[in-house]
Amino acid sequence: MFDNNNLITARTLADELDLSIETIWRYTREKRIPYIELGSKQYRYRLRDVIEALGNSHVVKEQPRNYRTGEGKLYTYQDYLEMPDEAG
């Protein structure tokens, strides 16, 4: 493990946050996370600063949705999961 003040690579940051490296690079391009530029496209991060900048914004939560059939009956996603498999 490393100290929270140490500079880490995007790969290490992705591993620590359980995100893809592509997400880290996108956040860097969009300036959503703080970084230090060492050279042309060479970035380092401080884990504590990135966590503070992201807060809980990297957590994806979906609202429950109701699905309708042509008959007007409401189905939830769970209802669809519980339907038996049928050919066609």
Secondary structure by P-SEA (a helix, b strand, c coil): cccccccccaaaaaaaacccaaaaaaaaaaccbbbbbccccbbbbcaaaaaaaaccccbbbbcbbbbbccccccccaaaaaacccccc
